[in-house]
């Protein structure tokens, strides 16, 4: 029996990778082996980037909260410690938004926590 290869599936697999490599520079966009490696590496960077994005936003929120509470003479760590002691369930994202966009509401939270 003659050897059978599924060229339809092979072509589809290659087409999928080449489509993902569209817009790359040089041989990365039109040579199969180079494009395959470039797309795989891009996937690794994308995966890592999704994790780093979460870290970066958390750091940004902490900086904003810290800047907000320093106006009232409190440090970030003391503020967050008191927040958890008083059992106030506000996460860093919400607190940072209040500090930036709603200073009156943030002041009310700080007054409730500190006093």
C-alpha positions as CSV (number, residue, x, y, z in Angstrom):
1,X,0.0,0.0,0.0
2,X,1.4,3.4,-0.9
3,X,2.4,5.9,1.9
4,X,-0.4,8.3,2.6
5,X,0.2,11.8,4.0
6,X,-2.6,14.1,5.0
7,X,-1.4,17.1,3.0
8,X,-4.6,19.0,3.7
9,X,-4.1,19.0,7.4
10,X,-0.4,19.8,7.0
11,X,-1.1,22.7,4.8
12,X,-3.8,24.0,7.2
13,X,-1.4,23.7,10.2
14,X,1.3,25.7,8.3
15,X,-1.2,28.3,7.1
16,X,-2.3,28.9,10.7
17,X,1.2,29.6,11.8
18,X,2.0,31.8,8.8
19,X,-1.2,33.8,9.4
20,X,0.0,34.4,13.0
21,X,3.4,35.5,11.6
22,X,1.9,38.1,9.4
23,X,3.5,41.5,10.0
24,X,6.8,40.1,11.2
25,X,10.0,41.5,9.6
26,X,12.2,39.6,7.1
27,X,12.2,35.9,6.9
28,X,10.1,35.6,10.1
29,X,7.0,36.3,8.0
30,X,7.5,34.0,5.0
31,X,9.9,31.1,5.8
32,X,8.2,28.3,7.6
33,X,10.8,27.2,10.1
34,X,11.8,30.8,11.0
35,X,8.1,31.8,11.3
36,X,7.3,28.8,13.4
37,X,10.0,29.6,15.9
38,X,9.1,33.3,15.9
39,X,5.4,32.5,16.6
40,X,6.3,30.1,19.4
41,X,8.5,32.7,21.0
42,X,5.8,35.3,20.7
43,X,3.4,33.0,22.5
44,X,5.9,32.6,25.3
45,X,6.3,36.4,25.6
46,X,2.5,36.9,25.5
47,X,2.0,34.3,28.3
48,X,4.7,36.0,30.4
49,X,3.2,39.4,29.6
50,X,-0.2,38.5,30.9
51,X,1.4,37.6,34.3
52,X,3.5,40.7,34.4
53,X,0.5,42.9,33.6
54,X,-1.2,41.8,36.9
55,X,2.0,42.5,38.9
56,X,2.4,45.9,37.3
57,X,-1.2,47.0,38.0
58,X,-1.0,45.8,41.6
59,X,2.2,47.9,42.0
60,X,0.5,50.9,40.4
61,X,-2.5,50.6,42.8
62,X,-0.2,50.4,45.8
63,X,1.6,53.5,44.7
64,X,-1.6,55.4,44.2
65,X,-3.0,54.3,47.6
66,X,0.2,55.2,49.3
67,X,0.2,58.7,47.8
68,X,-3.4,59.1,48.8
69,X,-3.0,58.2,52.4
70,X,0.3,60.1,52.9
71,X,-1.7,63.3,52.5
72,X,-3.4,62.4,55.7
73,X,-0.2,61.4,57.5
74,X,-0.6,57.7,57.3
75,X,1.7,55.1,55.7
76,X,0.5,52.5,53.3
77,X,1.3,49.6,55.5
78,X,-0.4,51.1,58.5
79,X,-3.5,52.0,56.5
80,X,-3.8,48.5,55.0
81,X,-3.3,46.9,58.4
82,X,-6.0,49.0,60.0
83,X,-8.3,48.3,57.0
84,X,-8.1,44.6,57.5
85,X,-8.5,45.0,61.3
86,X,-11.6,47.0,60.8
87,X,-12.8,44.3,58.4
88,X,-13.4,46.7,55.5
89,X,-13.5,44.7,52.3
90,X,-12.2,47.1,49.7
91,X,-9.5,45.8,47.3
92,X,-6.5,47.8,46.1
93,X,-8.0,48.4,42.7
94,X,-11.1,50.1,44.2
95,X,-9.0,52.0,46.8
96,X,-6.7,53.3,44.1
97,X,-9.6,54.5,42.0
98,X,-11.1,56.3,45.0
99,X,-7.8,58.0,45.7
100,X,-7.4,59.2,42.1
101,X,-10.9,60.1,41.1
102,X,-13.0,60.5,44.2
103,X,-10.9,62.2,46.9
104,X,-13.9,63.0,49.2
105,X,-14.9,59.3,49.3
106,X,-11.3,58.2,49.8
107,X,-11.0,60.7,52.7
108,X,-14.1,59.2,54.3
109,X,-12.5,55.7,54.1
110,X,-9.3,57.0,55.6
111,X,-11.1,58.8,58.4
112,X,-13.1,55.6,59.2
113,X,-9.9,53.5,59.2
114,X,-7.6,55.8,61.1
115,X,-9.9,56.9,63.8
